[in-house]
Amino acid sequence: MQHNGDPTLTSNSKFHAIKVKVTPKEPVSPSGEVPCDVSAPGGGNGWKVEHNKIELDPTEGPFCIQFDLDKSLDWASDPIWIQKDSCPMSSCSEPDQVWVDKTPEKGVLTIMNMNVGNRCQLHYRLNFTGDRYFDPIIENGGGNNFE
């Protein structure tokens, strides 16, 4: 059923929630990049997190991804940039793929990855206070459909 023009998921869509822990490592590079570990204990059907990469299976999703930031870091005012196929160098987004709540609450930033269209790499940059950042990848499997 559709309400106010909002898309509805087709019957093959499977919603998933992923809680990702972001933990900084040392040292911080001169460019401001903070090496981090990105992990999601346990994994799940339709997704996995390995080697700081979030991998989403085709025909699965959408995915609510919550980035739980270690207490030693704080979010910048523009906490996440997202760009297909290359590292974002300035504020950007992929509104067809990812919806972002840019108001982290208690250290947790929430995004909704629709995982639609063709398979692609989404490079996302997590921005922290003090001009520091971390730049990992989401492998979108693609394939989700909306009516």
Contacts in CASP RR format, 6 or more apart in sequence:
PFRMAT RR
TARGET T0000
AUTHOR 0000-0000-0000
METHOD contacts of the structure
MODEL  1
MQHNGDPTLTSNSKFHAIKVKVTPKEPVSPSGEVPCDVSAPGGGNGWKVE
HNKIELDPTEGPFCIQFDLDKSLDWASDPIWIQKDSCPMSSCSEPDQVWV
DKTPEKGVLTIMNMNVGNRCQLHYRLNFTGDRYFDPIIENGGGNNFE
1 8 0 8 1.000
2 8 0 8 1.000
2 147 0 8 1.000
7 146 0 8 1.000
7 147 0 8 1.000
8 146 0 8 1.000
8 147 0 8 1.000
9 15 0 8 1.000
9 62 0 8 1.000
9 144 0 8 1.000
9 146 0 8 1.000
9 147 0 8 1.000
10 144 0 8 1.000
10 145 0 8 1.000
10 146 0 8 1.000
10 147 0 8 1.000
12 59 0 8 1.000
12 145 0 8 1.000
13 61 0 8 1.000
13 62 0 8 1.000
13 144 0 8 1.000
13 145 0 8 1.000
14 45 0 8 1.000
14 46 0 8 1.000
14 59 0 8 1.000
14 60 0 8 1.000
14 61 0 8 1.000
15 61 0 8 1.000
15 62 0 8 1.000
15 63 0 8 1.000
15 64 0 8 1.000
16 44 0 8 1.000
16 45 0 8 1.000
16 46 0 8 1.000
16 47 0 8 1.000
16 60 0 8 1.000
16 61 0 8 1.000
16 62 0 8 1.000
16 63 0 8 1.000
16 64 0 8 1.000
17 63 0 8 1.000
17 64 0 8 1.000
17 66 0 8 1.000
18 40 0 8 1.000
18 43 0 8 1.000
18 47 0 8 1.000
18 49 0 8 1.000
18 54 0 8 1.000
18 63 0 8 1.000
18 64 0 8 1.000
18 65 0 8 1.000
18 66 0 8 1.000
19 40 0 8 1.000
19 66 0 8 1.000
19 68 0 8 1.000
20 38 0 8 1.000
20 39 0 8 1.000
20 40 0 8 1.000
20 49 0 8 1.000
20 54 0 8 1.000
20 65 0 8 1.000
20 66 0 8 1.000
20 67 0 8 1.000
20 68 0 8 1.000
21 37 0 8 1.000
21 38 0 8 1.000
21 39 0 8 1.000
21 40 0 8 1.000
21 41 0 8 1.000
21 68 0 8 1.000
21 70 0 8 1.000
22 36 0 8 1.000
22 37 0 8 1.000
22 38 0 8 1.000
22 67 0 8 1.000
22 68 0 8 1.000
22 69 0 8 1.000
22 70 0 8 1.000
22 73 0 8 1.000
22 126 0 8 1.000
22 134 0 8 1.000
23 36 0 8 1.000
23 37 0 8 1.000
23 39 0 8 1.000
23 70 0 8 1.000
24 34 0 8 1.000
24 35 0 8 1.000
24 36 0 8 1.000
24 70 0 8 1.000
24 72 0 8 1.000
24 73 0 8 1.000
24 134 0 8 1.000
25 34 0 8 1.000
25 35 0 8 1.000
25 36 0 8 1.000
25 37 0 8 1.000
26 35 0 8 1.000
27 35 0 8 1.000
28 34 0 8 1.000
28 35 0 8 1.000
28 132 0 8 1.000
29 35 0 8 1.000
32 131 0 8 1.000
32 132 0 8 1.000
32 133 0 8 1.000
33 132 0 8 1.000
33 133 0 8 1.000
33 134 0 8 1.000
33 135 0 8 1.000
34 73 0 8 1.000
34 128 0 8 1.000
34 132 0 8 1.000
34 133 0 8 1.000
34 134 0 8 1.000
35 134 0 8 1.000
36 52 0 8 1.000
36 126 0 8 1.000
36 134 0 8 1.000
36 136 0 8 1.000
37 52 0 8 1.000
38 49 0 8 1.000
38 52 0 8 1.000
38 53 0 8 1.000
38 54 0 8 1.000
38 136 0 8 1.000
39 49 0 8 1.000
40 47 0 8 1.000
40 48 0 8 1.000
40 49 0 8 1.000
40 54 0 8 1.000
43 49 0 8 1.000
45 60 0 8 1.000
46 56 0 8 1.000
46 57 0 8 1.000
46 60 0 8 1.000
46 61 0 8 1.000
47 54 0 8 1.000
47 55 0 8 1.000
47 56 0 8 1.000
47 57 0 8 1.000
47 60 0 8 1.000
47 63 0 8 1.000
48 54 0 8 1.000
48 55 0 8 1.000
49 55 0 8 1.000
52 136 0 8 1.000
52 137 0 8 1.000
53 136 0 8 1.000
53 137 0 8 1.000
53 138 0 8 1.000
53 139 0 8 1.000
54 65 0 8 1.000
54 136 0 8 1.000
54 137 0 8 1.000
54 138 0 8 1.000
54 139 0 8 1.000
55 138 0 8 1.000
55 139 0 8 1.000
55 141 0 8 1.000
56 63 0 8 1.000
56 113 0 8 1.000
56 115 0 8 1.000
56 138 0 8 1.000
56 139 0 8 1.000
56 140 0 8 1.000
56 141 0 8 1.000
56 142 0 8 1.000
57 141 0 8 1.000
58 115 0 8 1.000
58 119 0 8 1.000
58 141 0 8 1.000
58 142 0 8 1.000
58 143 0 8 1.000
59 142 0 8 1.000
59 143 0 8 1.000
59 144 0 8 1.000
60 115 0 8 1.000
60 141 0 8 1.000
60 144 0 8 1.000
61 113 0 8 1.000
61 114 0 8 1.000
61 115 0 8 1.000
61 144 0 8 1.000
62 112 0 8 1.000
62 113 0 8 1.000
62 114 0 8 1.000
62 115 0 8 1.000
62 144 0 8 1.000
63 112 0 8 1.000
63 113 0 8 1.000
63 115 0 8 1.000
64 110 0 8 1.000
64 111 0 8 1.000
64 112 0 8 1.000
65 110 0 8 1.000
65 111 0 8 1.000
65 112 0 8 1.000
65 113 0 8 1.000
66 108 0 8 1.000
66 109 0 8 1.000
66 110 0 8 1.000
67 80 0 8 1.000
67 108 0 8 1.000
67 109 0 8 1.000
67 110 0 8 1.000
67 111 0 8 1.000
67 126 0 8 1.000
68 107 0 8 1.000
68 108 0 8 1.000
69 75 0 8 1.000
69 104 0 8 1.000
69 107 0 8 1.000
69 108 0 8 1.000
69 109 0 8 1.000
69 126 0 8 1.000
69 128 0 8 1.000
73 128 0 8 1.000
73 129 0 8 1.000
73 132 0 8 1.000
74 107 0 8 1.000
74 128 0 8 1.000
74 129 0 8 1.000
75 104 0 8 1.000
75 107 0 8 1.000
75 109 0 8 1.000
75 127 0 8 1.000
75 128 0 8 1.000
75 129 0 8 1.000
76 127 0 8 1.000
76 128 0 8 1.000
76 129 0 8 1.000
76 130 0 8 1.000
78 91 0 8 1.000
78 102 0 8 1.000
78 127 0 8 1.000
79 102 0 8 1.000
79 104 0 8 1.000
79 109 0 8 1.000
79 126 0 8 1.000
79 127 0 8 1.000
80 100 0 8 1.000
80 102 0 8 1.000
80 109 0 8 1.000
80 111 0 8 1.000
80 124 0 8 1.000
80 125 0 8 1.000
80 126 0 8 1.000
80 127 0 8 1.000
81 88 0 8 1.000
81 90 0 8 1.000
81 91 0 8 1.000
81 92 0 8 1.000
81 93 0 8 1.000
81 124 0 8 1.000
81 125 0 8 1.000
81 127 0 8 1.000
82 88 0 8 1.000
82 92 0 8 1.000
82 93 0 8 1.000
82 94 0 8 1.000
82 97 0 8 1.000
82 98 0 8 1.000
82 100 0 8 1.000
82 122 0 8 1.000
82 123 0 8 1.000
82 124 0 8 1.000
82 125 0 8 1.000
83 92 0 8 1.000
83 94 0 8 1.000
83 122 0 8 1.000
83 123 0 8 1.000
83 124 0 8 1.000
84 94 0 8 1.000
84 97 0 8 1.000
84 120 0 8 1.000
84 121 0 8 1.000
84 122 0 8 1.000
84 123 0 8 1.000
85 120 0 8 1.000
85 121 0 8 1.000
85 123 0 8 1.000
86 123 0 8 1.000
87 123 0 8 1.000
87 125 0 8 1.000
87 135 0 8 1.000
88 123 0 8 1.000
88 124 0 8 1.000
88 125 0 8 1.000
88 135 0 8 1.000
93 100 0 8 1.000
94 122 0 8 1.000
96 114 0 8 1.000
96 116 0 8 1.000
97 113 0 8 1.000
97 114 0 8 1.000
97 115 0 8 1.000
97 116 0 8 1.000
97 120 0 8 1.000
97 122 0 8 1.000
97 140 0 8 1.000
98 111 0 8 1.000
98 112 0 8 1.000
98 113 0 8 1.000
98 114 0 8 1.000
98 122 0 8 1.000
99 111 0 8 1.000
99 112 0 8 1.000
99 114 0 8 1.000
100 109 0 8 1.000
100 110 0 8 1.000
100 111 0 8 1.000
100 112 0 8 1.000
101 109 0 8 1.000
101 110 0 8 1.000
101 111 0 8 1.000
102 109 0 8 1.000
104 110 0 8 1.000
109 126 0 8 1.000
113 122 0 8 1.000
113 138 0 8 1.000
113 140 0 8 1.000
114 144 0 8 1.000
114 146 0 8 1.000
115 140 0 8 1.000
115 141 0 8 1.000
115 142 0 8 1.000
115 143 0 8 1.000
115 144 0 8 1.000
116 142 0 8 1.000
116 143 0 8 1.000
116 144 0 8 1.000
116 145 0 8 1.000
116 146 0 8 1.000
117 142 0 8 1.000
117 143 0 8 1.000
117 144 0 8 1.000
118 142 0 8 1.000
118 143 0 8 1.000
119 139 0 8 1.000
119 140 0 8 1.000
119 141 0 8 1.000
119 142 0 8 1.000
120 140 0 8 1.000
120 141 0 8 1.000
120 142 0 8 1.000
121 137 0 8 1.000
121 138 0 8 1.000
121 139 0 8 1.000
121 140 0 8 1.000
122 137 0 8 1.000
122 138 0 8 1.000
122 139 0 8 1.000
122 140 0 8 1.000
123 135 0 8 1.000
123 136 0 8 1.000
123 137 0 8 1.000
124 135 0 8 1.000
124 136 0 8 1.000
124 137 0 8 1.000
124 138 0 8 1.000
125 133 0 8 1.000
125 134 0 8 1.000
125 135 0 8 1.000
126 133 0 8 1.000
126 134 0 8 1.000
126 135 0 8 1.000
126 136 0 8 1.000
127 133 0 8 1.000
128 134 0 8 1.000
END
